[in-house]
Amino acid sequence: MGRGPVSSIQLLPLYNFKNGDFGDTSSKTIIQMIEKIFKKFIRGRKGKLFSAWQIELTTKCPLQCKMCIRTETKGWQFQDMSLEDFKKVLPYLNKVETVVLEGWGESLVHKDLLECIRLVKKEGSQVGFVTSAKGLTRTRTCELIEAGLDFIGLSIAGATPETHDAIRVKSHLPEILTAAQWFHEEKKSQKLDRPTIHLVFLMLQDNIVELPKIPSLAREMRIDEVILTNVCHCINTWQEAQRIFLWERDENPHEKILRETEMNAKQLKIRIRRPSIVPIDVPVCEENPLRNLYISVDGEVSPCVYLYPPLPTPFKRIFCSQEYWMEKVSFGNIFKKSFSEIWNGESYKNFRNCFTDRKDKFREFYFSVWDSPKARNFGDTGLPEPPEPCKTCHKILGV
């Protein structure tokens, strides 16, 4: 991967996937994942200029989840975005396919959430958010649908109330099941096929044994899609110990559980989206700062949510079992500057160029891998380094 912290990790080089040559790892799942990456970065861009903007409405949350960085941090900046400030973003949304109204807080607690949804819909973007469903009522469910909500993700951390409630403290799994039922009933009552509903399951050591049960739970909730995620931002030893992905390139013992889960999902016709659980040298992380961005509650434009938490700068991050102190990354405030000034600023362009160079190198290498037997013997893609703030982020490892 190059110099810096990531160089100490045994990254899985993306090569020879036609023959399944991955050293110690021969998982069919890894091969399929890499083929998806290959297709993703050789196809042309379609639709609007931006895929998704994540807009943080609030940093407040009624939960005390064990994996949240708020658990052991001082100086958390509790704040709401005013409707007046939110309206300053609207003129730019005609270039955005999807607006995700969430950040480090629970969007349901924002008093103007419904109006924000309506305003986004007027600009022609799809809109939704991921939620704990804490405090959701049948009336609020109806209001969200009437406002124009296109999608909603329900966060869970277990297939049983005991496991889920112990991790997502102050959340109760039965309440989430009830919330899904309300959405289905209201959609049926209003004869609508939106919002689509998906489950978001955070994989941890404490809940991974329950993962194969999740497709059945999704079917019970009449949900067709499950998104599996890894813990990405660790700040303490408990969180670091909870991650299920490995730094080594040997096959992960949890891969068997994921394969069982995928088989169960296939039988029940449930779509599963999952990350890798071994480090892979991906050209552009899943956050994709080339087409996505994050706007914090106070208007700061950052490549992703992990680079601008509501904390004093620098903030702590544990990566590869080592502690790092990171400066928050913002390329300008959209409440004070025009978006074009921010997006076309030299520092932001330099940041994105790192990923553009990696993507171009990836494309060049894999065309040669596909066409040239000689190139397939080359064991390293030689991707340029990612931007400095991304070198200690789990997302750059494909996990």
ABEGO torsion letter per residue (X at the ends): XEBEAAAABBBBBBBGAAAGBAEABABAAAAAAAAAAAAAAABBBBEBABABBBBBABABBABBBAABAAAABBGBBBBBBBAAAAAAAAAAAAABABBBBBBABBAAABAAAAAAAAAAAAAGBBBBBBBAGBGBBAAAAAAAAAAGBABBBBBBAEABAAAAAAABBGBBAAAAAAAAAAAAAAAAAAGBAOBBBBBBBBBBAAAAAAAAAAAAAAAAAGBABBBBBBBABBABAAAAAABABBABABBBAAAAAAAAAAAAAAAAGBBBBBBBABBBBBABBAAGAAABBBBBAAGBBBABAAABBBBBOBBBBBBGGBBBBBBBBBAEBAAABBAAAAAABAAAAAAAAAAAAAAAAAAAAAAAAAABAAAAABABAGBBBBBAAAAABAAAAGX
